[in-house]
Amino acid sequence: MKQPAPAQRGKPASKARRKSREELNQEARDRKRDKKHSGHKSGSRANPVAQGSGSGQSKKSSDTRLGSKKPIALVADGKPRPAKKPAAQPKVNAQKVKLTPEEELAKLENSERLDTLLNRLENGETLSGEDQAWLDETLDRIDELMETLGIALDDDAEDEQAEEDMMRLLKGH
């Protein structure tokens, strides 16, 4: 077994004085007060203190709250969008130069789209709604132009001839 350590010779062992509850509480308050003041001053984030003026060089005070100033591309391909220009007048006015009725009629009759759509109709194909609407508008415009120009359709002559042929057939029997 272990033997107890021999007591010091010379001085009698002195007891360490125990602190009272009040002294312990006061020390704890002092430690807390010292710890409380170890951070930054209040408002240091909103009002940062300039770091040393240096040798007369005045730098812009940087706000630590703001992030990077590096520009970020907002478009996927990396090219910035061109600035919007004020809306220019469409060139429809330049294109819609007043044509005489004869010129407009000639232009409509020589239209390739009109020819292809009429050929498709003659072949028995059905047209889409958009094509049919365009064809109807174009044919109506051609009729209007022909009326204004005083051009008579040959349909009337064909109708009269067909009636005469029917009458001959009926009388012949």
Secondary structure, DSSP 8 states (H G I E B T S, - for coil): --------SSS---------HHHHHHHHHHHHHHHHTTS--TTTTTS-------SS-------TTS--------STTS------------THHHH-----HHHHHHHHHT-HHHHHHHHHHHTT----HHHHHHHHHHHHHHHHHHHHHT---THHHHHHHHHHHHHHHHHH-
